[in-house]
Amino acid sequence: MSSLENKNILITGGMGFIGSNLARRLVDLGNAVTVVDSLIPEYGGNLRNLSDLKEKITINLSDTRDTYSLREIVKDKDYLFNLAGQTSHLDSMENPFTDLDINAKAQLSILEACRKNNPNIRIVFASTRQIYGKPKYLPVDENHPRHPVDVNGINKIAGEQYHILYKEVYGIDSTVLRLTNTYGPRMRIKDARQTFLGIWIRNLLEGKVIQVFGDGRQRRDYNFVEDVIDALLIVAKSKNAVGRVYNLGAPDPLSLEETAKVFCNQIDGSSYELVPFPKDRQTIDVGDFICDYSAFFKSFGWQPKVSFHDGISQTIEFFKTEFSHYI
């Protein structure tokens, strides 16, 4: 990662799950890292995530919707990892205008700040598989129709398109990565706003039964956070990735029931149960979903290194000692 040493790097959503783990890697590589986060309680930011690095990074507690602060924050930065966003699909349906502000309008504000104050910055934007909606075929590649089942997916499409447009029109180098279910240390576990895996971890460690919605046959693919960080760094340093959109994914998808069994194997006496889908979640459930990441593999040789079993084991061990800071 030589091209990402001794650089000035900005991470929006940097106190959150992926952002904080990325910040740690970048600090280890010798970079000057600034993280921006609003620390809104409903989202993923947590001061604990970077509490041991506060002397080695710059923390800016501001909101990406604040156009005035953005103007100054983006100046003199070599890279921007744009990870800030509202991730809850259910919240996006209950508060659609908030989701619009964060996942669409704020993205435009970030790009405008870059255009006017730092057009040479290199941007990596984190998008989501949610933009595809219910799959018409599996695995889902980048050419699959985009037909989101919720407001979140629609606004993430807008965020993607803004980044690609600003590359084509203004020459601001950007790459979009569409993430699948990402998990690992420092993820949000107090509820299911980030991913259902979070609340499963909480229930497991509290000795509660894990609830699997539906018949448990829906398949998912999962990426350990360190594998995702590898992908973020790969595209950041590659000129061939500029203006491109890529899926991430995994070669070992599991059904939800199989996923629950992996969880329960971590702690003796743990159990799960199949329960009916809540109506508000059933309407936005997409069924089976497996991403085709072959384009990214062919271009850069990236493949997940951490199996789901090993990744969950590492994650559970982290939260056994840090649990009180995340609930």
Secondary structure, DSSP 8 states (H G I E B T S, - for coil): -GGGSS-EEEEETTTSHHHHHHHHHHHHTT-EEEEE----TTSS--GGGGGGGTTTSEEE---TT-HHHHHHHTTT-SEEEE------HHHHHHSHHHHHIIIIIHHHHHHHHHHHH-TT-EEEEEEEGGGGBS-SSSSB-TTS--B-SSHHHHHHHHHHHHHHHHHHHH---EEEEEE-EEE-TT---SSSSS-HHHHHHHHHHTT--EEEETTS--EE-EEEHHHHHHHHHHHHT-GGGTT-EEE---S--EEHHHHHHHHHTTSTT--EEEE---HHHHTT---S--B--HHHHHHH-----S-HHHHHHHHHHHHHHHGGG--
